[in-house]
Amino acid sequence: MSDQTNKSHFIIPEKNVRQEKIVIPPGGTSYQRDDAAGHGKHLLQKAETIKASLSQKSDYKLAGNLFLKISSPLAVSIKNEKLKLKNLGFEILRLFSNDAHSCIAKISKENYEKFQERIYKYTYEAGHPGKTNLAILEDVDEITVESKIPPKLGSNEREKVIIYLYNVLTRKERFQILNQLEQELSDYTRDVESQIFFNGMIAISCRIDVNILREIISSYLTVKNVELNSTFFIKRSLAIGPLPDALVISGPISDSIVAVIDSGIDSASSAFRGQVVSTLLYLPPTAIAINRDHGSFVASRCIYGDEIDDCLSSNLLTPYCKVLDITVFGEDVAGELIGPDDFELMNILEDVVKKHHGKVKVYNLSLGQPEPIADYEFSKVAKLIDALSKQYEVIFVVASGNTDELLGDYPHDHFSHNNARLGSPGEALLAVTVGSIAKYEHFLGMAAKDEISPFSRIGPGADLGLKPELVCHGGNLIHGFKFLARVASYGIYNDGNQLAVDIGTSFAAPLVSQFIIRLIDAFPGAKPNLLKALLYHFAQKRTIPGSLVNPHHFFTGFGEPHIDNSIFSQPNTLSYLYEGSLDKKQYEYIGFHIPDIFKNTSLTKLKVKLTIVFDPDVDPENDFEYSMARVAATLFKSQNGFFKEIHIDTVNKYNLAWNPILQFEKEFSRNFSSGYWELRLRLFTRGKLTEKYKQNYAVIIEIIDTKGKADVYNEGFKDFGSVYTTYIEKTSAA
């Protein structure tokens, strides 16, 4: 390590990382039945009834598996009995958040025959063979039609719906059943489309009478569920005046690209000429024209950032990056804005990412559904975003959504209302979801500077985890939930020649998209886990109204990104970066150093802050156990030649099981040692993941002098400069 002036973060070398085998303790006891024979007769009767019913389904001969609802006794949590169910031939597909004793499972027809034989022997043979496995079955049932169709589809009207089949169907089954179901639906409606998405989701879109739909669905055992095919919405901004006549627009600083999936951009206009690499049209079928209002505003904030209005005094605009224009909104014959529905948007996202992920790593989605998300329910769009993010190593930046009216007394009743919760697809686990804070104050303003905007929708996410992760300036409102241009955010109007003002999380999200581009440029080769960790770790906390008592991070997440700190350490700090991979069989210990300057407790006060980000595989069938991997972290300090575990108070950490972000910090006043410390990580998995699964992750470890007196960076350089390289040196060498 040779350069102390740039204060580039340190890279933890592989020699500082070691593994240690994990020893797993033995399992627990089995459930016992008092009346095995009576229990067996009940199961036998149910199994025969179910087979007789399912064999009459339209797709029975085409399907190799049966899909059933299984229940366990009240004393048994069914998710803990996966091995016993596997021994009986069942595989759990879905668990329920409100019922720990039921699940949806599949079983092959062949194994179902064996299952019936096992029940017979269990019932009538001496000693009740197979009781260890069969005892945990309280009941086996056919899946009802009512459980597949949401209650809001109870009317007789025609509705736009998406019918989903079970993901586990084989390739042959998918095409045969899709073809048969499409033909049957075509007898009642013309607009039938189907798609098999790359993450396994099998979908048919159509508009159909609900009663007819119910009748058709009741005759298919392979139909998983039906959902409303909702449409996405955006709004128009307000033009406030032309750009300066003497305006000079320089060339972009970076050739990196943000894909703006929105209403389009006028690439020939003065503000966007040379900034749009390409335009791809994916207009809704009923669109007859393009309205570039929202897309231009969003794109301008991706390109120029939050200080666009400075051009009024400076006569200068400096673009940072370029954009790929993905136009998905248009105007209908009545001049109304229309956007894609769920089915259309999923097709667009998959097509765009597959074609452009090699050059485009950031995808801005300043759009969403108005309905709030629900606990343990992930939309299909969010599931596809997660799958695309992991497979193609891209980052989706999604607006958390806006409330359009006051939902109760402000702020408590307003933010406590269910409609203040973020909208889909903001719940996507691997997306960066962005809320809004106010930048401009006013004597009538509802929010103070750096406080959550009144319209910004909040968390928690669908897994009850932290959402939104970040906030940026999206505007403010004045009393009465009214718009005022003076406290709004600035952008470029749809003609590309005027300034416009508007408010919304739609205009906070593109600022984060640009920040990610800046990190991609500063850390070439960094994976999305590290890029997101840099955003979250160095974000600066933002405020909420003082009368609110709900968890702070459900409003403003980790805070507002601070890009300079994300790239370079401050003098009183030193940061270590590491990207690695975990498996289930071993602990991973990551070593780092505390500079000797912290021995002087009269001069310094040590804080250690850690952020870990990973990208778990997700299960699109099982919302309750959607994330299939989690990471546990423990910090150890050196003490008298040994390592001692450090206790971290709950208030000082964010660590929700199965959520892909961990962050915690510890401030020390005494009883610590400088020198070599270790962070221990352990991987846990569930669901369909095998023992061979490996989990990629990124970790940031920051050493801070909270007194601000010590030059921690240079002291660290002096003490162990031979051990570490900086990120700049690493990339220069490459």
N, C-alpha and C positions, 0 to 999 in steps of 0.2 A: 504494500500500500504506500503510495507516494504523494498524493495530493490532499492536503489538509484544507484547502481554501474552498472547494465546492461543497464540502460537507455532505457528499453523497452517502446514502445509507450503506451500511456494512452488509456483506453477504456471508452467511454462516456456511463454512466449508463442510464437506461431507465427513471429514475426520472428526468433526464435533458431534456427529450423529451416531448413536449406537442403538442396538436392539436387544431386547431381553424377552425370553419366552414367557408366555402367560400360562399360568396353571389354573384350570377351571375346576371348581368344586363339583362334587356329585349332585345329581338331581334330587327331587323330593319324592313324596309318597303317591300311591294310586288311589283313586276314588273307589269306594266299596258300595255295592248294592245289597240291600236286605232281601229283596225278592227278585233274584236274577231271572227266574222263569217267567214271572209276570211281566217284568220289564222286556224280556225277549219277545213275548207274544205281542206286546204292544208295537215294538219295532217291526216285527214281521208283518203285522197287518198293515202298518203304514207303508212299508216298503213295497208291498204288493199293490196297494191302492195307487201309489205314486207311479209305479211302472205302467199300470193299466191306463192311467190318464195321459202320461207323457207319450206313450206309444201312439196316441191318436193325433199328436201334433203334426202340422204340415211339414215340418223340417226334421221329424224324428229319424227318418231313414238316411238323411243327409249328414246328420251330426254324429260324431263319435263319442261325445260326452253328454252327460246329463248335468243339469244345474239345479241345485237344491238349497233350501234353507235348513240349516242344522242348528239345534239348540243343545246346550249343556245344562246340568243341574245348577241351581242358584249358588251352590258352594264352589262351583268350578268356573273359572274364566276361560272361555273357549280359545282365546289366542294362545294360552299356555299349553294347549293340548294338540298342537300341530303335528307332533310326531305320532301320537296315537291315531289321529285322523288319517295321517299318511299311511300308517299300517293297515288301515281299513280301505284304502284306495282313494281317499278324498284329498283334495288340495284346496285350502282356503283361498278364496278370491277377494272377499270383501268382509271387513268387520264393521260394526256399527258403533257410533260414538255414544248412543243413548242406551245401548244394550250390550253388556259385556258377555252375555251368555248365548249370543246368536251370531251366525255368519252365513255368507253365501259361499258355497263350495261346488267344485266340479268333481265328477267321477266318470271314468270311462264306462261304456256299456258292459264291457267284459268284466271290469272290476265290480260293477253293480251286481252282476250275477253272483260273483264270489262273495260279495257283501251279504246278499240274501242267504247264501249257504252258511256263512259264518253265524248269522243271526239264528238260523235253524239249529245248528249244533250248540250254540250258546244257550238256547232255550230248552232243548230236550235231552242233551247228553249230560252224563254225570260229571260233576265238577265244573260245569258251565265253561267249557273251553273258550278262550278269547275274551274273558270278562275284563281283563286289564284295559283293553282298548274299547270294548263296547259299552262298558259301564258309564263312560263320560257322555254318551249320547242320550239326551233326555227326549229328543224328538227329531224327526226328519219330515220335512214338509215340501210340497210344491211351492214355487214362488208365485205369489198372486199377481194378477194383472194390475191391481190397485197400487202395489208397491213399485211398479215399473213406470207408472204415469203420474206426473205431479198433480196435486189437487187443483191447481189453477187451470188445468185442462179439462175441467168438469163440465164445461158448457157444450151446447150442440153446434156451436159455430165452427167454421173452418179456421184452422190455425196453421201457421208456419211452424213445422216441427223438425227435429232431427231424431231419427231412430238409430240407436247404437246397438250393435251386436257385441257379444263377448269377445274380447281381444284374443283369447286363447284358441280361437278356431284355427284349424290348419288352413294352408293356402287354398287347397281344393275346396274345403268347406266354405270358406269365405266367398269364393266366386259362385259356387252353386247356390248357396242360400241367398246371397245378394241378388242373383239373377231371378230366383223364384219370387223373392219378396218384392223386387222392383216390378215384375210383371203383374203381381197381384195389386200393388198400389196403383199401377197405371190404368187399371179399370175404373179408378175413381178420381184420378188427378193427372194432369199432364206434366207438371213441373217436378219430376222425380230425378234427383241426381244422387250419385253414390261416390264415395271416396274411401280408400284404405290409406290412412295416414301412416307415416313411417314409424311412429311410436306404437303402432298396432291398433289404433282406434279405427273401428269399422263403422261408417256412418252413411245414412240415407236421409237426404233432405227432401221435403215435399210440403205442400199445403193441402190439408185434407180435413174432412169433417171428423170431429173428435169421436163420435159414436162409431163410425166406420173404422177409425184407427184402433179404438179399443177392441173391436171384434177381431181385427186382423192380428193385433199383438197377442191376444189371448190364444191364438193358434200356433204361436212360435215359441219354442223353448229356448232358442238361442238369442232372443232379443233381451238385451240387458236392461235398457231403460229408454225412455223418451223424454226429450227436453224441448222447451220452446226455442225456436230459432230467432233469438233476439237481434235487434239492429243496433249498431254503434252510432253514437251521436257526437257532434262537435257544434261550436257556435261561431258567430261572426264577430269580428273586431270593429273598432271605430277609428276611421281615418281622422287625423287631426291637422294635417298640413303637409306640403311637399317637402321633399329632401332639398337641402341647399343647392342652389344653382352651381356654386363653385365646388361642390363636393368632389373629393378625390377618393377613389376606392383602390387601395393597394392590392397587390397579389396576395393570395393566401399564404400564411406562414407554413402550413402543413399540407401535404397531399393526401393525408388520411381522410376517410370518408365516413359520414353518418348517414345511414338510410333513414329518411323521413317518411314514415308511412302515414299519409295524411291526405289533404285535399288538393295537393299539387302546388307547383311553383312556376312562375313565369321566368323561365331561364333566359329570355331575351331582354328582360328589363335591366335597368342600370344597376340595381342593387344585387342582382343575382347573375349577371353576365360573367361567365367564366367560373362560377362557383358550383354549378350543377353538372355533375359528370354524365348524367343520363336521366331520362324520364321514362318510367314504365307505367303504363296505364292499366289499371285493374278496376274499371268503373263498374258500379252496380248495373244490372241489366236494364233497369228503367231510367237510367241517367241519360239525359240528352245534351248536357252541357257540363262544363267544368267551372267550379267556383273555387279559386285558389286562395281565398281569404285566410282561413285558418292555417293551411299548409305553409303559406308565405310567412306568416307571423312566427310559427314554430321554427321553420327553417332559418329565419333571420337570427333567431336566438341561438341556434346551433352554431351558425357561422360567425356571428359578431358578438355573441355574449349578451350581457345585461346592460351594457353602457351605450346602447345604440343612439340614444338621444344626445350624447356628447357631441355628435357630429354637427349639431346645430351651432355650436360655438367653435369647434375645431375645423369644420369642413373636411373631416377625414373619417373614413371607415376602414378598419383593418380586419379583414376576415382571417380567422384562424384556420379553418378546415373547409372541406368541400362536402357536398351532400349528394346522395342518390335519391332522386324524387320518385317515390312510390305513390301514385295517385289512386286512392281507393274511395274517395267521396266525390259526388257530383251533384247536379241539380236535375230535378224532374221537370215535367211539363208545367207545373205550377210555380216553378222557381224555388222550390223548397230543397234544402240540403238533404241528401240521402247518402247513407253509408252502407258498408257491407254488413251482412248478418254474420252470425257465428260461423256458419258453414263456409261462406265465401272468404271470411278473414283467415280461417285456418288454412284454406287452400292457397291463399296469397302468401301467407307467412312461410309455409313450407316451400313453395316454389321459389320465392325470393332468396331465402337463406341457402337453399341447396345450390342455387346458381351463383351466388355472390359472396359466400362466406370466406372465400380465399382472399378477397380484398377488402370486404366490408365486415368489420367486427362489432359495430355498434348500431342498434336498431331502435329508433325513437318511436314510441307509441303514445302520442298525446291524445288518446281516445279511450273510451270505456263505456261500460254499461251503467245506467243510472241506478239499478237495483243494488243494494248493499250485499256483500258476500255473507255467507253463513259459516258457523263453526264447522270445521272438518268437511267442507264441501269445496272442492276445487273445480272451477269451470274447465270445460274441454279446451278452451283457448289457452288458459293458463297451463294446462298439462302439456299441450303441444309446445308452448314457449319453453317450458322446462326441458323437454326432450331435445328440442333444437339447440338450446343453450349448451347442454352437455355434449351432445354429439358433435356439434360444429364449432365449439369453443368461441361462441359469440356472446354478447351481452345485450339484453333487452332493457331499455330504460322506459318505465311505464309510469304515467301520471296516476296519482292516487284517486283522482276524481274530485268533483265539486258538489257542494250543496247549493241549490239555486234559491233557497229561501230560508228564513229563520225557522228553526225547528223547535224553538222553545226559548225561555229566558236565557239571554246570553251572559256568560259563556256556558254555565254548567248544564242547563237543560238542553241547550242546543247541541253540544258535543256529546251528551249522554244519549241522545236519540239514536235509534238503530240506523236511521237513514244517513247519519253522519259517518258511518263506517264505509271504508273504501269499496270501490266497485271493481268488478272483473274487467281486465285480467290482472289487476294490481296484486292479487294474492299469489301470483306465480312465485314459487319458492326461490328460483334462481335468478329472477329478474331483480333489477334495482328499481324499487318503487319510490316515487318522489312526491312529497307534499310541498305546500307553499308556506312561505313566511312573508311578512310585510317588510318593505324596505323604507317606505315613506310614511311619515306620521302626519297627522292632521288633527286640529282641535276637535273635529267631529269623528275622527277615525276610530274604528272598533278595535284595531290592534295597534300595539306599540311597535316600534322598530325592532326587528329580529324576533317578533312574536308570531306564533302560528296565525296564518290568515283565517279570517272567520269562515270562509267558504271551503277551506281545505279539509278533505275527508281523511279519517284517521283509522288506526288499527284497532284491535290486533288483526293479524293475518288469519287465514283459514286454519292454520295449525296453532292458533293463539300466540304466535310468535310476533316478533318485532316487525311492524309495517306501519308507515313507510320507513325505509331505512335512512333516507336523507330528505332534507328540505332545501329549497332555494327560493329566491325571490319570484313570486308570482302575482303580487299585488295585494291591495288592501281594500276594505269597504268602509263607508261611513255609517253612522248610526241609522238604524232602520234597514240595514242590509242593502244599502244603495251604492251604486257605482259612482265614482268620482274620478275623472281623468287624472287629476293631480297625484293620486296615490296608486295609480295603476302601473302595469309594466309596459315597456315600450318594445315595439317590433316594426317590421316592414309590412305595409299594406299589400293587398293582393295584386295591385298593378306594378309593384316593385319600384314605385317612384314617390311614395308618400310614407310618412311615419304614421303608425297606428298605436292605439292603446287598448289594453284589455286586461282582464284578471282571470286567473285560473291556474290550477296545477299543470295544465297543458303547457304553460309557458315557464314553469319551473323545471320541468323534465328536460327540455333541450339544453339548459345550462349544464346539467349533469352529463348529458351526452357529450358535450364539448370537453368537459373535465376528463372524461374517460379517454377521449382522443388525445388530450395532452399527456395523460399517463402512458398511453400506448407509445407515444413518441419518446417519452422520457425513459421508458423501461421496455425497449424493444425485445420481443421474445417472451415477455411476461404473460402468463396464462390469466384467464379471467378471475380465478381465485385470488391471485395476488393483486390484480387491478382493483377488485372490489375491496379487498382488505385495506389497501392504501386509502381508498375513499372513506371507508368507515372508521378506520383507526384515527386518522388525523382530522376528522370532521369536528367542528366546534359546536358545542351544545347551543341550542336556541331555546327561547323561553315560551311559556304558556301563561295564560291569565292566572293570576295568583289564587283565585277561588276554586280552581280545578284541583281535584284530588285523585283523579285516575292516574295510572302509571304514566310517567312523563314520556317514556319512549314510544307509547302508542300515538303520540301527537307529532313529535318532531324527530323520532328515531335517534340516530347518533348525532344528528345536527346538520350543519351546512359544510360541504367540503371545503378544505383549505389546501389548494393545489400546491402552493409553494412548500408547505410543511410536508405534503405527501411526497415531494421529490427530494427535498433537502432537509437535513436535520438542523434544528436551531442550536445555538451555542450551548444552551443548558440541557441539551438532549443528545442522545445517541440511539439510533435505531438499527436493529438487525432484521434482515429479511431471509426467509427460507421457503422454498417450495419442495414438497416431498410427497411420499406415497405411503399409506398405511395398509397393513393386512391384519386379519383378526387374530393371528397366532402370536403376535409379538407387540410388546410395548416399544414405542420409539422415544428415545431420549435425545433432546436437542440442546446442545451446550452453548453457552454464551458467557461473556465476562462482564463483571461489574468493576469499573475503574477504581484504582486505589484512592482517588480523591475523596471517595465517600467514607473513608475511615475517619475523616475530619468532620465529625458531627456538628461541630460549632459553626462550620462554614457551609455544610451541605445538608440536605434532607432528601433521602432517596425515595423515589416512586418507580415501581416497575409496572408497565402497562402492556397487556398482550391482546392481540386480536388474531383469531383463527377463522379462516373461511374455507369451506370445502363445497363440493358439488355432488351431493348424493344422487344415486340412481333413484327414480321415483316410480311408483306403481300406479299406472293410470286406472287400474281396476279398484283400488282399495284406498279411498280417501282418508279413512281413519288412521291408516298406517302408510300414508302417502310417501313420506321420506323413508327410505330403506336403510339408511346409514346414519350413525351419529358418532361424534368424537368427544371423548372425555379428556380433560386436561388437568394436570397437577403441576404446581411449581415447587421446585426444591432449591434451597439455598445451601451453600457450603458452610459448614460449622465444625471446627476442630477436626478437620480431615474427613468428615462424614457429610451426608446430605440430609437435611431436615425438611419435611413437608411444611409448606406455608399455608395457613388457613386464610381463605378469602371470604370476607363477609358477603352475604347475599346482596346487600345494598350496593356493593362495589363490583358486581359482575352481571353480565347478561349471558345466561346459559340455559336455554330451554332445550330439553332433550329432543333430538331429531330435527332441530332447526339448524341450518347450515352456517350459523355464525356464532362464535363464542368471543366474548370480550370481558376482561376483568383487569383490575388494577389493585395494587397494594402499596400503601405508603408506610415507610419504616422510620421510626424515631430512634430505635436502638436495637440491640441484639441481632445484628446482621453482620455478614462478612462480605468483603469485596472478593474478587477473584472469580472462580469458575462456578456457574450455576447451571441448572438443567430444567427444561420443561419436558414433562412426560405426556405423551399422547397415547390414547388407546381407541381402537375402532370397535364399534358394535354394529351388527347388522340384523335385519329381520326380513320377513317376506320371502321373495324369490331369490335373493342373493345367495350365491354358493360360497363355500369356504375359500375359493380362489379369488374372490372379489378384492380388488385393491381400490383404495380411496385416495385420490389426489387432494392435496390441501396446500394452503399457504399460511405462513405465520409471520407476524410482525411483533417484535419485542422491543419496547422503547424504554430506555433508561433515562430518568428525568431527575434533575435537581430542582425541587419545588421552591427552594429559596432563590433560585435564579442567579446565584453568584459564581458557580463553577462553570468553566468551559469544558463540559463533559465530553464533547466530541473530540477535542484535541487531547484531553487527558487520556481518553480511550485509545486514540491514535498512538500516543506516547507509550502506553503500558503494553499494548499487544498488537501493534501495527503489523507485525510479521505474521499474525495468525489470519487476518481477514483481508479481503479485497473489497473495494467499494463497487457499487453497481456500475458506475461509469467506467471503472477500470475493467470490469468483467466484459462489458459490451465493446469496449475499445479493443480488447484482446481478441474477442470473437471476430 
